[in-house]
Amino acid sequence: MIRVASEPFDPAGELKAYERSCETAGAVVSFLGKVRSGSKGGAVTALELEHYPGVTEKTMAKIVTEATARWAIDEPLIIHRVGRLAPGEAIVLVAVGAAHRRDAFEAADYLMDYLKTEAMFWKKEMREDGEAWIEPRESDYNDARRWDGAKDTN
Amino acid sequence: MARLLFFGRLGDIAGGRTRDMTVTGDVATLSILIEAIAAEDEALGAALKDKSVRYAVNEALVAGDTAVTDCDEIAFLPPVSGG
């Protein structure tokens, strides 16, 4: 289930509903990304997230298709915010149910790596000293590349 | 009129997220279209030509130059940053 949300969502409630939907799963791994309250440029006052309606959902679906082909997992849950977010608000929730924990852990990690580098979102940090568009760091691309060489292990 | 979409920092540079542009017979490809934009707005032209920028025509990513028409939606996509 993929959802681009323009309003705040309740991560605990969403996770509970997802857990209930994964009837046969022996493991559910989840990740919650939040707006941090400070960065190198000083205190963050807000985060603005943009997407390309229609196309963003397609790029997310592609990442999910790749993950489900690679690991023995249930259909993952991804909720990603757009719009203006305050510090502490949830940006992204990823949850993956699976029969066994290793598949769930790895698939959740994979989904986050590719959401950061492939899914069509753009974010701007509004800080006390001005604003700045955030682009992936080299470490984010390296994180995503970790999966390139591991394709045959599953 | 073709609909141009500028995402992320490109929207700030363009001074708006969308723009309509007449794509006549002379502006037959994406690279010619970008040159036409650059002729009017040097900063935006340079930003659109940056190697990190990807292009989509009618919601499909395109590699290299491609034909464009007056009915197309042309999106300019800087590096993404979800999560």
gemmi code that builds the backbone of each chain (N, CA, C; Angstrom):
import gemmi

chains = {
    "A": [
        ("MET", (0.830, -1.188, 0.000), (0.000, 0.000, 0.000), (0.873, 1.250, 0.000)),
        ("ILE", (0.667, 2.056, -0.988), (1.473, 3.263, -1.137), (0.551, 4.460, -0.998)),
        ("ARG", (0.940, 5.415, -0.159), (0.091, 6.600, -0.024), (0.958, 7.849, 0.083)),
        ("VAL", (0.657, 8.829, -0.735), (1.274, 10.145, -0.593), (0.262, 10.992, 0.157)),
        ("ALA", (0.639, 11.452, 1.345), (-0.312, 12.141, 2.227), (-0.003, 13.627, 2.295)),
        ("SER", (-1.034, 14.445, 2.068), (-0.829, 15.894, 2.142), (-1.184, 16.442, 3.522)),
        ("GLU", (-1.706, 15.557, 4.381), (-2.047, 15.961, 5.760), (-1.293, 15.053, 6.735)),
        ("PRO", (-1.089, 15.515, 7.987), (-0.408, 14.666, 8.979), (-1.121, 13.329, 9.138)),
        ("PHE", (-0.347, 12.279, 9.421), (-0.943, 10.963, 9.660), (-0.468, 10.448, 11.014)),
        ("ASP", (-1.170, 9.428, 11.495), (-0.884, 8.858, 12.810), (-0.066, 7.572, 12.623)),
        ("PRO", (1.259, 7.631, 12.805), (2.098, 6.464, 12.520), (1.699, 5.245, 13.353)),
        ("ALA", (1.386, 5.442, 14.625), (1.047, 4.306, 15.490), (-0.231, 3.628, 15.014)),
        ("GLY", (-1.239, 4.424, 14.668), (-2.503, 3.880, 14.192), (-2.343, 3.160, 12.864)),
        ("GLU", (-1.552, 3.750, 11.957), (-1.313, 3.142, 10.643), (-0.571, 1.808, 10.798)),
        ("LEU", (0.406, 1.800, 11.714), (1.196, 0.588, 11.926), (0.328, -0.531, 12.497)),
        ("LYS", (-0.525, -0.159, 13.427), (-1.414, -1.138, 14.051), (-2.334, -1.768, 12.995)),
        ("ALA", (-2.890, -0.914, 12.121), (-3.777, -1.418, 11.065), (-3.004, -2.324, 10.107)),
        ("TYR", (-1.760, -1.940, 9.812), (-0.948, -2.763, 8.908), (-0.633, -4.115, 9.545)),
        ("GLU", (-0.244, -4.086, 10.820), (0.058, -5.332, 11.537), (-1.131, -6.284, 11.485)),
        ("ARG", (-2.318, -5.711, 11.664), (-3.529, -6.526, 11.643), (-3.750, -7.145, 10.251)),
        ("SER", (-3.359, -6.384, 9.199), (-3.574, -6.878, 7.829), (-2.586, -7.985, 7.454)),
        ("CYS", (-1.447, -8.031, 8.159), (-0.443, -9.063, 7.873), (-0.742, -10.284, 8.740)),
        ("GLU", (-1.802, -11.000, 8.376), (-2.293, -12.058, 9.262), (-1.305, -13.193, 9.481)),
        ("THR", (-0.576, -13.538, 8.437), (0.298, -14.703, 8.547), (1.748, -14.332, 8.851)),
        ("ALA", (2.039, -13.043, 8.959), (3.424, -12.618, 9.167), (3.906, -12.994, 10.569)),
        ("GLY", (5.153, -13.456, 10.633), (5.758, -13.719, 11.931), (6.600, -12.545, 12.379)),
        ("ALA", (6.778, -11.580, 11.480), (7.608, -10.415, 11.796), (7.079, -9.195, 11.060)),
        ("VAL", (7.082, -8.062, 11.731), (6.781, -6.784, 11.068), (7.862, -5.796, 11.489)),
        ("VAL", (8.607, -5.281, 10.493), (9.637, -4.273, 10.762), (9.117, -2.943, 10.248)),
        ("SER", (9.299, -1.887, 11.048), (8.847, -0.577, 10.585), (9.922, 0.474, 10.792)),
        ("PHE", (9.863, 1.504, 9.964), (10.766, 2.643, 10.083), (9.931, 3.912, 10.011)),
        ("LEU", (10.228, 4.843, 10.910), (9.547, 6.135, 10.903), (10.588, 7.236, 10.737)),
        ("GLY", (10.432, 8.025, 9.683), (11.309, 9.174, 9.464), (10.591, 10.436, 9.914)),
        ("LYS", (11.291, 11.278, 10.687), (10.668, 12.493, 11.238), (11.454, 13.735, 10.845)),
        ("VAL", (10.812, 14.869, 10.889), (11.492, 16.139, 10.634), (12.379, 16.424, 11.839)),
        ("ARG", (13.695, 16.585, 11.579), (14.587, 16.875, 12.708), (14.482, 18.351, 13.056)),
        ("SER", (14.805, 18.638, 14.303), (14.597, 20.018, 14.767), (15.799, 20.918, 14.504)),
        ("GLY", (16.931, 20.313, 14.156), (18.102, 21.147, 13.872), (18.971, 20.508, 12.816)),
        ("SER", (19.740, 21.329, 12.073), (20.703, 20.796, 11.114), (21.921, 21.699, 11.176)),
        ("LYS", (22.863, 21.455, 10.258), (24.107, 22.251, 10.265), (23.835, 23.751, 10.169)),
        ("GLY", (22.752, 24.093, 9.478), (22.441, 25.508, 9.278), (21.664, 26.142, 10.419)),
        ("GLY", (21.481, 25.405, 11.537), (20.752, 25.975, 12.666), (19.407, 25.311, 12.847)),
        ("ALA", (18.579, 25.904, 13.672), (17.282, 25.317, 13.996), (16.387, 25.262, 12.755)),
        ("VAL", (15.732, 24.120, 12.578), (14.807, 23.950, 11.455), (13.419, 24.392, 11.914)),
        ("THR", (12.805, 25.278, 11.132), (11.476, 25.759, 11.500), (10.374, 25.003, 10.765)),
        ("ALA", (10.710, 24.476, 9.564), (9.737, 23.691, 8.795), (10.447, 22.964, 7.667)),
        ("LEU", (9.758, 21.956, 7.138), (10.274, 21.220, 5.982), (9.170, 21.227, 4.933)),
        ("GLU", (9.529, 21.595, 3.706), (8.535, 21.585, 2.627), (8.857, 20.468, 1.652)),
        ("LEU", (7.878, 19.602, 1.425), (8.082, 18.464, 0.531), (7.180, 18.583, -0.685)),
        ("GLU", (7.807, 18.409, -1.854), (7.105, 18.486, -3.128), (7.114, 17.127, -3.792)),
        ("HIS", (6.114, 16.841, -4.609), (6.177, 15.626, -5.411), (5.563, 15.879, -6.778)),
        ("TYR", (5.666, 14.877, -7.639), (5.125, 14.966, -9.001), (3.936, 14.012, -9.025)),
        ("PRO", (2.732, 14.533, -8.772), (1.560, 13.661, -8.635), (1.440, 12.674, -9.800)),
        ("GLY", (1.190, 11.443, -9.473), (1.078, 10.412, -10.512), (2.415, 9.732, -10.755)),
        ("VAL", (3.418, 10.543, -11.045), (4.738, 9.990, -11.351), (5.430, 9.519, -10.069)),
        ("THR", (5.301, 10.287, -9.000), (5.905, 9.899, -7.722), (5.378, 8.537, -7.277)),
        ("GLU", (4.077, 8.343, -7.374), (3.480, 7.067, -6.976), (4.031, 5.926, -7.836)),
        ("LYS", (4.262, 6.218, -9.122), (4.810, 5.172, -10.006), (6.241, 4.811, -9.591)),
        ("THR", (7.048, 5.810, -9.224), (8.428, 5.512, -8.818), (8.417, 4.727, -7.504)),
        ("MET", (7.451, 5.016, -6.627), (7.344, 4.262, -5.365), (6.910, 2.819, -5.640)),
        ("ALA", (5.970, 2.664, -6.563), (5.467, 1.320, -6.883), (6.570, 0.446, -7.460)),
        ("LYS", (7.452, 1.057, -8.238), (8.562, 0.319, -8.847), (9.509, -0.204, -7.757)),
        ("ILE", (9.763, 0.632, -6.758), (10.644, 0.238, -5.651), (10.018, -0.921, -4.868)),
        ("VAL", (8.711, -0.833, -4.675), (7.996, -1.895, -3.949), (8.025, -3.205, -4.753)),
        ("THR", (7.805, -3.094, -6.070), (7.831, -4.288, -6.927), (9.188, -4.984, -6.835)),
        ("GLU", (10.253, -4.175, -6.856), (11.598, -4.760, -6.769), (11.819, -5.439, -5.421)),
        ("ALA", (11.332, -4.815, -4.359), (11.515, -5.399, -3.021), (10.732, -6.700, -2.866)),
        ("THR", (9.507, -6.718, -3.397), (8.682, -7.935, -3.226), (9.202, -9.076, -4.098)),
        ("ALA", (9.907, -8.723, -5.196), (10.492, -9.772, -6.039), (11.727, -10.366, -5.358)),
        ("ARG", (12.335, -9.577, -4.508), (13.632, -9.949, -3.953), (13.552, -10.658, -2.607)),
        ("TRP", (12.569, -10.287, -1.797), (12.428, -10.893, -0.476), (11.041, -11.514, -0.333)),
        ("ALA", (10.950, -12.498, 0.530), (9.662, -13.150, 0.802), (8.918, -12.308, 1.831)),
        ("ILE", (8.220, -11.287, 1.331), (7.541, -10.329, 2.218), (6.093, -10.132, 1.787)),
        ("ASP", (5.304, -9.625, 2.711), (3.942, -9.211, 2.373), (4.028, -7.864, 1.643)),
        ("GLU", (2.918, -7.451, 1.058), (2.854, -6.131, 0.425), (3.222, -5.076, 1.485)),
        ("PRO", (4.301, -4.304, 1.255), (4.708, -3.332, 2.277), (3.744, -2.141, 2.389)),
        ("LEU", (3.865, -1.424, 3.473), (3.129, -0.172, 3.671), (4.121, 0.989, 3.569)),
        ("ILE", (3.794, 1.954, 2.719), (4.611, 3.170, 2.659), (3.673, 4.373, 2.668)),
        ("ILE", (3.854, 5.235, 3.647), (3.127, 6.503, 3.671), (4.174, 7.606, 3.661)),
        ("HIS", (4.065, 8.512, 2.720), (5.058, 9.584, 2.589), (4.346, 10.927, 2.542)),
        ("ARG", (4.733, 11.833, 3.400), (4.112, 13.149, 3.453), (4.608, 14.069, 2.351)),
        ("VAL", (3.748, 14.995, 1.955), (4.136, 16.156, 1.166), (3.506, 17.378, 1.812)),
        ("GLY", (3.930, 18.549, 1.396), (3.398, 19.779, 1.976), (4.363, 20.346, 3.001)),
        ("ARG", (3.826, 21.189, 3.878), (4.676, 21.850, 4.867), (4.594, 21.090, 6.191)),
        ("LEU", (5.756, 20.671, 6.702), (5.815, 19.865, 7.916), (6.564, 20.606, 9.015)),
        ("ALA", (6.123, 20.428, 10.240), (6.777, 21.048, 11.399), (7.777, 20.060, 11.994)),
        ("PRO", (8.803, 20.571, 12.712), (9.749, 19.670, 13.380), (9.006, 18.653, 14.242)),
        ("GLY", (9.473, 17.405, 14.188), (8.856, 16.348, 14.975), (7.763, 15.595, 14.232)),
        ("GLU", (7.250, 16.183, 13.139), (6.184, 15.502, 12.383), (6.748, 14.336, 11.588)),
        ("ALA", (5.906, 13.329, 11.371), (6.300, 12.157, 10.600), (6.389, 12.506, 9.121)),
        ("ILE", (7.520, 12.137, 8.486), (7.677, 12.326, 7.036), (7.310, 11.046, 6.308)),
        ("VAL", (7.865, 9.938, 6.791), (7.670, 8.683, 6.069), (7.535, 7.527, 7.050)),
        ("LEU", (6.611, 6.626, 6.743), (6.461, 5.387, 7.505), (6.580, 4.226, 6.519)),
        ("VAL", (7.507, 3.337, 6.811), (7.656, 2.116, 6.012), (7.447, 0.938, 6.946)),
        ("ALA", (6.608, 0.008, 6.567), (6.419, -1.204, 7.366), (6.394, -2.409, 6.437)),
        ("VAL", (7.062, -3.464, 6.868), (7.155, -4.674, 6.055), (6.871, -5.891, 6.917)),
        ("GLY", (5.870, -6.645, 6.517), (5.553, -7.900, 7.179), (6.176, -9.047, 6.406)),
        ("ALA", (6.630, -10.069, 7.130), (7.227, -11.241, 6.486), (7.098, -12.433, 7.423)),
        ("ALA", (7.314, -13.617, 6.865), (7.260, -14.813, 7.702), (8.406, -14.781, 8.713)),
        ("HIS", (9.555, -14.284, 8.262), (10.742, -14.283, 9.123), (11.402, -12.918, 9.162)),
        ("ARG", (12.073, -12.598, 10.265), (12.547, -11.231, 10.491), (13.578, -10.735, 9.477)),
        ("ARG", (14.491, -11.623, 9.032), (15.582, -11.149, 8.164), (15.028, -10.513, 6.883)),
        ("ASP", (14.062, -11.155, 6.261), (13.453, -10.595, 5.048), (12.810, -9.239, 5.340)),
        ("ALA", (12.143, -9.133, 6.487), (11.457, -7.885, 6.833), (12.461, -6.755, 7.085)),
        ("PHE", (13.513, -7.066, 7.841), (14.555, -6.057, 8.118), (15.193, -5.566, 6.821)),
        ("GLU", (15.617, -6.520, 6.004), (16.359, -6.143, 4.787), (15.466, -5.387, 3.804)),
        ("ALA", (14.239, -5.834, 3.649), (13.345, -5.166, 2.703), (13.026, -3.738, 3.166)),
        ("ALA", (12.837, -3.544, 4.465), (12.550, -2.198, 4.985), (13.747, -1.276, 4.753)),
        ("ASP", (14.940, -1.806, 4.983), (16.175, -1.051, 4.775), (16.314, -0.659, 3.298)),
        ("TYR", (16.061, -1.624, 2.426), (16.117, -1.423, 0.972), (15.107, -0.358, 0.535)),
        ("LEU", (13.870, -0.490, 1.010), (12.823, 0.465, 0.623), (13.223, 1.887, 1.011)),
        ("MET", (13.772, 2.061, 2.206), (14.171, 3.406, 2.637), (15.326, 3.939, 1.792)),
        ("ASP", (16.313, 3.066, 1.503), (17.449, 3.516, 0.685), (16.972, 4.038, -0.666)),
        ("TYR", (16.009, 3.327, -1.266), (15.548, 3.745, -2.593), (14.518, 4.870, -2.537)),
        ("LEU", (13.770, 4.958, -1.435), (12.867, 6.114, -1.292), (13.683, 7.400, -1.237)),
        ("LYS", (14.856, 7.327, -0.634), (15.689, 8.528, -0.494), (16.357, 8.931, -1.798)),
        ("THR", (16.621, 7.952, -2.672), (17.425, 8.268, -3.860), (16.675, 8.122, -5.185)),
        ("GLU", (15.516, 7.446, -5.192), (14.812, 7.195, -6.461), (13.384, 7.769, -6.501)),
        ("ALA", (12.709, 7.764, -5.364), (11.318, 8.223, -5.383), (11.288, 9.735, -5.620)),
        ("MET", (10.285, 10.193, -6.378), (10.275, 11.607, -6.766), (9.679, 12.515, -5.705)),
        ("PHE", (10.545, 12.880, -4.767), (10.212, 13.891, -3.769), (11.353, 14.894, -3.731)),
        ("TRP", (11.005, 16.111, -3.402), (12.024, 17.149, -3.233), (11.712, 17.851, -1.934)),
        ("LYS", (12.764, 18.120, -1.136), (12.463, 18.758, 0.144), (13.351, 19.953, 0.420)),
        ("LYS", (12.719, 20.937, 1.018), (13.403, 22.198, 1.338), (13.321, 22.414, 2.834)),
        ("GLU", (14.483, 22.662, 3.422), (14.537, 22.942, 4.853), (14.423, 24.439, 5.072)),
        ("MET", (13.447, 24.829, 5.898), (13.321, 26.231, 6.267), (14.016, 26.384, 7.614)),
        ("ARG", (15.065, 27.199, 7.637), (15.842, 27.345, 8.865), (15.836, 28.799, 9.312)),
        ("GLU", (16.302, 28.976, 10.534), (16.335, 30.343, 11.066), (17.184, 31.252, 10.187)),
        ("ASP", (18.238, 30.676, 9.557), (19.151, 31.505, 8.758), (18.828, 31.471, 7.261)),
        ("GLY", (17.687, 30.948, 6.902), (17.326, 30.914, 5.484), (16.760, 29.564, 5.101)),
        ("GLU", (16.755, 29.258, 3.801), (16.178, 27.987, 3.357), (17.138, 27.293, 2.408)),
        ("ALA", (17.044, 25.975, 2.339), (17.945, 25.218, 1.479), (17.279, 23.952, 0.986)),
        ("TRP", (17.427, 23.686, -0.324), (16.954, 22.430, -0.893), (17.914, 21.341, -0.461)),
        ("ILE", (17.356, 20.215, -0.025), (18.177, 19.100, 0.439), (18.311, 18.092, -0.697)),
        ("GLU", (19.542, 17.710, -0.999), (19.760, 16.677, -2.007), (20.452, 15.505, -1.348)),
        ("PRO", (20.313, 14.298, -1.921), (20.921, 13.136, -1.273), (22.428, 13.341, -1.090)),
        ("ARG", (22.923, 12.840, 0.029), (24.368, 12.885, 0.263), (24.999, 11.691, -0.441)),
        ("GLU", (26.314, 11.743, -0.633), (27.011, 10.625, -1.257), (26.738, 9.338, -0.478)),
        ("SER", (26.641, 9.473, 0.851), (26.400, 8.283, 1.684), (25.031, 7.661, 1.382)),
        ("ASP", (24.062, 8.501, 0.980), (22.745, 7.968, 0.629), (22.833, 7.121, -0.646)),
        ("TYR", (23.604, 7.642, -1.649), (23.775, 6.871, -2.884), (24.546, 5.578, -2.608)),
        ("ASN", (25.561, 5.673, -1.716), (26.331, 4.475, -1.361), (25.442, 3.454, -0.674)),
        ("ASP", (24.542, 3.933, 0.193), (23.605, 3.033, 0.875), (22.766, 2.273, -0.158)),
        ("ALA", (22.271, 2.998, -1.161), (21.420, 2.359, -2.175), (22.235, 1.372, -3.012)),
        ("ARG", (23.503, 1.710, -3.264), (24.350, 0.830, -4.091), (24.736, -0.458, -3.376)),
        ("ARG", (24.589, -0.480, -2.030), (24.936, -1.696, -1.289), (24.181, -2.897, -1.828)),
        ("TRP", (22.977, -2.637, -2.365), (22.111, -3.744, -2.789), (22.465, -4.260, -4.168)),
        ("ASP", (23.262, -3.497, -4.922), (23.590, -3.900, -6.300), (24.276, -5.256, -6.361)),
        ("GLY", (25.243, -5.455, -5.480), (26.057, -6.668, -5.559), (25.442, -7.855, -4.849)),
        ("ALA", (24.300, -7.658, -4.204), (23.734, -8.700, -3.345), (22.508, -9.351, -3.965)),
        ("LYS", (22.349, -9.161, -5.303), (21.102, -9.571, -5.946), (20.838, -11.072, -5.908)),
        ("ASP", (21.926, -11.876, -5.886), (21.721, -13.327, -5.991), (21.639, -14.022, -4.640)),
        ("THR", (21.696, -13.269, -3.575), (21.764, -13.904, -2.265), (20.401, -14.309, -1.728)),
        ("ASN", (19.344, -13.886, -2.426), (18.024, -14.239, -1.912), (17.276, -15.157, -2.853)),
    ],
    "B": [
        ("MET", (-0.253, 24.830, -26.411), (0.850, 25.218, -25.510), (1.381, 23.995, -24.767)),
        ("ALA", (2.689, 23.896, -24.703), (3.286, 22.839, -23.878), (3.306, 23.319, -22.434)),
        ("ARG", (3.143, 22.374, -21.508), (3.169, 22.708, -20.080), (4.538, 22.308, -19.518)),
        ("LEU", (5.265, 23.281, -18.979), (6.570, 22.987, -18.381), (6.403, 22.916, -16.868)),
        ("LEU", (7.038, 21.927, -16.254), (6.991, 21.762, -14.793), (8.407, 21.832, -14.232)),
        ("PHE", (8.586, 22.697, -13.249), (9.905, 22.849, -12.618), (9.799, 22.402, -11.174)),
        ("PHE", (10.555, 21.367, -10.807), (10.477, 20.835, -9.447), (11.677, 21.270, -8.612)),
        ("GLY", (11.478, 21.214, -7.298), (12.553, 21.499, -6.350), (13.158, 22.873, -6.581)),
        ("ARG", (14.493, 22.940, -6.520), (15.171, 24.238, -6.644), (14.903, 24.901, -8.000)),
        ("LEU", (14.565, 24.088, -9.025), (14.322, 24.668, -10.348), (13.086, 25.567, -10.337)),
        ("GLY", (12.106, 25.223, -9.491), (10.909, 26.052, -9.374), (11.231, 27.423, -8.804)),
        ("ASP", (12.165, 27.439, -7.844), (12.585, 28.725, -7.268), (13.304, 29.574, -8.317)),
        ("ILE", (14.182, 28.917, -9.085), (14.958, 29.653, -10.095), (14.043, 30.171, -11.206)),
        ("ALA", (13.046, 29.341, -11.581), (12.121, 29.741, -12.651), (11.111, 30.787, -12.166)),
        ("GLY", (10.994, 30.925, -10.844), (10.026, 31.877, -10.305), (8.599, 31.354, -10.378)),
        ("GLY", (8.471, 30.034, -10.452), (7.140, 29.416, -10.501), (7.293, 27.945, -10.858)),
        ("ARG", (6.301, 27.159, -10.442), (6.414, 25.717, -10.660), (5.916, 25.264, -12.032)),
        ("THR", (5.115, 26.076, -12.657), (4.617, 25.709, -13.986), (4.748, 26.901, -14.934)),
        ("ARG", (4.838, 26.580, -16.194), (4.923, 27.628, -17.208), (4.387, 27.049, -18.513)),
        ("ASP", (3.626, 27.834, -19.251), (3.157, 27.376, -20.562), (4.040, 27.992, -21.631)),
        ("MET", (4.356, 27.206, -22.622), (5.242, 27.697, -23.664), (4.776, 27.180, -25.023)),
        ("THR", (4.783, 28.053, -25.975), (4.418, 27.627, -27.325), (5.595, 26.896, -27.948)),
        ("VAL", (5.362, 25.672, -28.318), (6.406, 24.874, -28.955), (6.063, 24.808, -30.448)),
        ("THR", (6.715, 25.663, -31.200), (6.438, 25.734, -32.643), (7.298, 24.724, -33.378)),
        ("GLY", (7.164, 24.709, -34.684), (7.940, 23.776, -35.504), (9.443, 23.913, -35.331)),
        ("ASP", (9.896, 25.125, -34.972), (11.342, 25.342, -34.814), (11.872, 24.691, -33.540)),
        ("VAL", (10.980, 24.603, -32.525), (11.393, 24.016, -31.247), (10.966, 22.547, -31.257)),
        ("ALA", (11.729, 21.748, -32.000), (11.263, 20.387, -32.238), (11.809, 19.383, -31.219)),
        ("THR", (12.851, 19.772, -30.512), (13.430, 18.824, -29.548), (13.628, 19.499, -28.189)),
        ("LEU", (13.860, 18.630, -27.205), (14.059, 19.101, -25.835), (15.258, 20.045, -25.740)),
        ("SER", (16.349, 19.705, -26.421), (17.550, 20.548, -26.312), (17.303, 21.928, -26.925)),
        ("ILE", (16.528, 21.987, -27.992), (16.219, 23.293, -28.610), (15.312, 24.098, -27.674)),
        ("LEU", (14.386, 23.399, -27.021), (13.491, 24.044, -26.063), (14.294, 24.656, -24.901)),
        ("ILE", (15.252, 23.890, -24.398), (16.080, 24.388, -23.285), (16.903, 25.602, -23.744)),
        ("GLU", (17.413, 25.564, -24.965), (18.164, 26.713, -25.494), (17.259, 27.942, -25.604)),
        ("ALA", (16.001, 27.709, -25.987), (15.058, 28.826, -26.105), (14.783, 29.442, -24.730)),
        ("ILE", (14.693, 28.586, -23.712), (14.502, 29.096, -22.347), (15.751, 29.858, -21.907)),
        ("ALA", (16.921, 29.292, -22.209), (18.191, 29.904, -21.808), (18.387, 31.276, -22.457)),
        ("ALA", (17.876, 31.420, -23.669), (18.029, 32.701, -24.378), (17.274, 33.820, -23.660)),
        ("GLU", (16.207, 33.437, -22.966), (15.407, 34.438, -22.239), (15.815, 34.556, -20.779)),
        ("ASP", (16.330, 33.468, -20.218), (16.658, 33.434, -18.790), (17.910, 32.581, -18.625)),
        ("GLU", (19.045, 33.289, -18.559), (20.339, 32.607, -18.544), (20.505, 31.691, -17.327)),
        ("ALA", (20.087, 32.180, -16.142), (20.253, 31.401, -14.905), (19.429, 30.118, -14.958)),
        ("LEU", (18.192, 30.247, -15.438), (17.334, 29.062, -15.525), (17.874, 28.088, -16.574)),
        ("GLY", (18.334, 28.631, -17.682), (18.900, 27.784, -18.744), (20.065, 26.969, -18.218)),
        ("ALA", (20.962, 27.627, -17.475), (22.135, 26.933, -16.913), (21.689, 25.863, -15.924)),
        ("ALA", (20.695, 26.175, -15.112), (20.210, 25.216, -14.113), (19.579, 23.999, -14.789)),
        ("LEU", (18.855, 24.242, -15.890), (18.191, 23.136, -16.596), (19.202, 22.232, -17.295)),
        ("LYS", (20.361, 22.829, -17.667), (21.376, 22.044, -18.384), (22.309, 21.302, -17.429)),
        ("ASP", (22.174, 21.549, -16.128), (23.042, 20.880, -15.159), (22.936, 19.357, -15.324)),
        ("LYS", (24.084, 18.703, -15.232), (24.132, 17.237, -15.458), (23.224, 16.450, -14.518)),
        ("SER", (22.956, 17.005, -13.347), (22.169, 16.264, -12.359), (20.667, 16.299, -12.670)),
        ("VAL", (20.274, 17.172, -13.601), (18.845, 17.333, -13.895), (18.381, 16.270, -14.898)),
        ("ARG", (17.266, 15.610, -14.541), (16.654, 14.643, -15.461), (15.392, 15.256, -16.059)),
        ("TYR", (14.953, 14.688, -17.179), (13.796, 15.235, -17.894), (12.731, 14.158, -18.079)),
        ("ALA", (11.487, 14.574, -18.001), (10.387, 13.652, -18.295), (9.450, 14.334, -19.288)),
        ("VAL", (9.026, 13.596, -20.292), (8.044, 14.095, -21.250), (6.798, 13.226, -21.097)),
        ("ASN", (5.676, 13.881, -20.812), (4.412, 13.175, -20.574), (4.591, 12.055, -19.547)),
        ("GLU", (5.239, 12.396, -18.451), (5.403, 11.533, -17.276), (6.366, 10.368, -17.476)),
        ("ALA", (7.090, 10.351, -18.584), (8.084, 9.283, -18.788), (9.473, 9.904, -18.856)),
        ("LEU", (10.400, 9.335, -18.091), (11.771, 9.842, -18.117), (12.361, 9.646, -19.512)),
        ("VAL", (13.096, 10.629, -19.976), (13.726, 10.501, -21.290), (15.243, 10.574, -21.122)),
        ("ALA", (15.928, 9.793, -21.925), (17.396, 9.800, -21.893), (17.870, 10.607, -23.095)),
        ("GLY", (18.651, 11.629, -22.850), (19.179, 12.439, -23.942), (18.105, 13.290, -24.597)),
        ("ASP", (18.364, 13.674, -25.822), (17.448, 14.573, -26.510), (16.241, 13.786, -27.028)),
        ("THR", (15.135, 14.487, -27.143), (13.931, 13.811, -27.636), (13.017, 14.838, -28.289)),
        ("ALA", (12.118, 14.361, -29.132), (11.181, 15.266, -29.810), (10.139, 15.769, -28.817)),
        ("VAL", (9.753, 17.027, -28.937), (8.673, 17.570, -28.105), (7.674, 18.280, -29.010)),
        ("THR", (6.419, 18.293, -28.547), (5.379, 18.965, -29.323), (4.631, 19.948, -28.421)),
        ("ASP", (3.742, 20.701, -29.024), (2.983, 21.736, -28.320), (1.968, 21.144, -27.324)),
        ("CYS", (1.754, 19.827, -27.404), (0.765, 19.179, -26.517), (1.440, 18.495, -25.330)),
        ("ASP", (2.753, 18.581, -25.229), (3.465, 17.786, -24.226), (3.533, 18.461, -22.861)),
        ("GLU", (3.651, 17.589, -21.842), (4.003, 18.048, -20.491), (5.477, 17.704, -20.300)),
        ("ILE", (6.282, 18.725, -20.057), (7.723, 18.523, -19.970), (8.177, 18.892, -18.561)),
        ("ALA", (8.735, 17.900, -17.850), (9.117, 18.124, -16.451), (10.623, 18.142, -16.304)),
        ("PHE", (11.101, 19.084, -15.491), (12.530, 19.209, -15.205), (12.749, 18.792, -13.760)),
        ("LEU", (13.568, 17.747, -13.571), (13.654, 17.063, -12.283), (15.068, 17.118, -11.700)),
        ("PRO", (15.282, 17.940, -10.685), (16.594, 17.944, -10.025), (16.729, 16.681, -9.167)),
        ("PRO", (17.926, 16.422, -8.588), (18.075, 15.215, -7.771), (16.982, 15.127, -6.698)),
        ("VAL", (16.421, 13.931, -6.565), (15.312, 13.749, -5.624), (15.833, 13.550, -4.203)),
        ("SER", (14.966, 13.777, -3.232), (15.380, 13.569, -1.837), (14.163, 13.241, -0.980)),
        ("GLY", (13.744, 11.978, -1.074), (12.622, 11.556, -0.238), (13.100, 11.129, 1.135)),
        ("GLY", (12.170, 10.573, 1.888), (12.510, 10.010, 3.196), (12.779, 11.033, 4.264)),
    ],
}
model = gemmi.Model(1)
for chain_id, residues in chains.items():
    chain = gemmi.Chain(chain_id)
    for i, (resn, *xyz) in enumerate(residues, 1):
        res = gemmi.Residue()
        res.name, res.seqid = resn, gemmi.SeqId(i, " ")
        for name, pos in zip(("N", "CA", "C"), xyz):
            atom = gemmi.Atom()
            atom.name, atom.element = name, gemmi.Element(name[0])
            atom.pos, atom.b_iso = gemmi.Position(*pos), 0.0
            res.add_atom(atom)
        chain.add_residue(res)
    model.add_chain(chain)
structure = gemmi.Structure()
structure.add_model(model)
structure.setup_entities()
